[in-house]
Protein backbone atom coordinates (compact mmCIF):
# COMPACT_ATOMS: atom_id res chain seq x y z
CA UNK A 1 0.00 0.00 0.00
CA UNK A 2 2.90 2.36 0.67
CA UNK A 3 3.93 1.98 -2.95
CA UNK A 4 0.52 3.23 -4.10
CA UNK A 5 0.85 6.27 -1.84
CA UNK A 6 4.37 6.90 -3.14
CA UNK A 7 3.14 6.59 -6.75
CA UNK A 8 0.25 8.98 -6.07
CA UNK A 9 2.61 11.49 -4.48
CA UNK A 10 5.06 11.17 -7.40
CA UNK A 11 2.21 11.68 -9.90
CA UNK A 12 1.05 14.80 -8.06
CA UNK A 13 4.55 16.28 -8.05
CA UNK A 14 5.08 15.38 -11.72
CA UNK A 15 1.74 16.96 -12.65
CA UNK A 16 2.93 20.15 -10.98
CA UNK A 17 6.25 19.85 -12.84
CA UNK A 18 4.45 19.46 -16.19
CA UNK A 19 2.20 22.43 -15.35
CA UNK A 20 5.29 24.55 -14.69
CA UNK A 21 6.79 23.47 -18.02
CA UNK A 22 3.52 24.32 -19.81
CA UNK A 23 3.46 27.78 -18.25
CA UNK A 24 7.07 28.39 -19.29
CA UNK A 25 6.38 27.56 -22.96
CA UNK A 26 4.31 29.40 -25.58
CA UNK A 27 1.11 27.66 -26.74
CA UNK A 28 2.80 26.14 -29.80
CA UNK A 29 5.59 24.74 -27.64
CA UNK A 30 3.08 23.25 -25.23
CA UNK A 31 1.29 21.47 -28.04
CA UNK A 32 4.41 20.06 -29.64
CA UNK A 33 6.97 19.65 -26.88
CA UNK A 34 5.00 18.78 -23.75
CA UNK A 35 3.64 15.42 -25.03
CA UNK A 36 7.21 14.41 -25.99
CA UNK A 37 8.49 15.39 -22.55
CA UNK A 38 5.74 13.39 -20.84
CA UNK A 39 6.52 10.35 -23.01
CA UNK A 40 10.21 10.70 -22.20
CA UNK A 41 9.52 10.90 -18.47
CA UNK A 42 7.24 7.86 -18.67
CA UNK A 43 9.95 5.88 -20.48
CA UNK A 44 12.60 7.06 -18.02
CA UNK A 45 10.48 5.98 -15.05
CA UNK A 46 9.77 2.60 -16.65
CA UNK A 47 13.51 2.03 -17.04
CA UNK A 48 14.32 3.52 -13.61
CA UNK A 49 11.47 2.50 -11.29
CA UNK A 50 13.28 3.78 -8.18
CA UNK A 51 13.85 7.23 -9.67
CA UNK A 52 12.86 10.27 -7.67
CA UNK A 53 11.43 13.54 -8.93
CA UNK A 54 14.91 15.03 -8.56
CA UNK A 55 16.21 12.27 -10.85
CA UNK A 56 13.54 13.12 -13.42
CA UNK A 57 14.40 16.82 -13.29
CA UNK A 58 18.11 16.03 -13.61
CA UNK A 59 17.29 13.89 -16.67
CA UNK A 60 14.83 16.24 -18.38
CA UNK A 61 15.75 19.64 -16.97
CA UNK A 62 13.99 22.35 -15.03
CA UNK A 63 11.01 24.08 -16.62
CA UNK A 64 13.20 27.17 -17.04
CA UNK A 65 15.94 25.15 -18.76
CA UNK A 66 13.41 23.55 -21.11
CA UNK A 67 11.89 26.93 -22.02
CA UNK A 68 15.32 28.50 -22.54
CA UNK A 69 16.35 25.68 -24.85
CA UNK A 70 13.04 25.92 -26.72
CA UNK A 71 13.46 29.66 -27.33
CA UNK A 72 17.13 29.24 -28.24
CA UNK A 73 16.12 26.85 -31.02
CA UNK A 74 13.54 29.18 -32.59
CA UNK A 75 14.42 31.41 -35.47
CA UNK A 76 13.49 35.10 -35.45
CA UNK A 77 10.29 34.65 -37.45
CA UNK A 78 8.84 32.22 -34.92
CA UNK A 79 9.74 34.40 -31.92
CA UNK A 80 7.91 37.43 -33.33
CA UNK A 81 4.65 35.51 -33.86
N, C-alpha and C positions, 0 to 999 in steps of 0.2 A: 504494500500500500504506500510506503514511503516513496517508492519509485514513481507512482502516479502523481503524488504531490510535487515531487521534484520536476517531473515532466510538465505539469501544469504551471509551475513557477517559471520554468525555462521558457515555455511558450508565451507567457505574459510578458516577460522581459524582452523576448525576441520581437513580439508584436510592437512593443514600445520602440525598440531599435529600428524596425522597419518603418514605423511612423515617422521617426526622426529623419531617416533617409529620405522618405517621400517629401517631407517638408523642406529638405535641403535642395531638392531637385526641381527644375521647372516641370510643368505638366508633361511635356513630351518625354523628358527623361524618366519620369515616373512610369509612363506607359511602356517604355522600351527597356529600361534598365532594371527596374525593381523586380519584375518577374524572374529575370536572370539571376539576380542576387539571391532571391528566395530559393530558387532551384539549387544554386551553388551552396547555400547554407544547409539545405536539406541533405544534399549529397555529402557534404562535409560531416554533418552529424551522423549520418548512416555509417560512414567510414570511421568515425571517431566518437563512439557512443558515450564515452566518459568526458567529452569536451564540455567546457564551461562557456558561459557567455563571453568571458574575457578571451577565451581561445577563439571563439567565432569572430570577435571584433579584431583580434590580431590577424586572423586569416583574411577577412574581408576588408577591414578598415573601418574607421569611424565614419559617421555620416558626413562630417565635414571633409574628411579625406576623399570620400567617394564623390561628393559634389565638386570639390576642387579638381579632381581628375576628369570628371565629366566636362566641366567648363573648359579645362585646358585642351580637351580634344575637339572642341567645337571650332569651326572657322568663323570669321567675322560676320558672315551673312546670317548664320544661325543665331548668334548671340543677339543681334539687333532685332530679331523677330519677337 
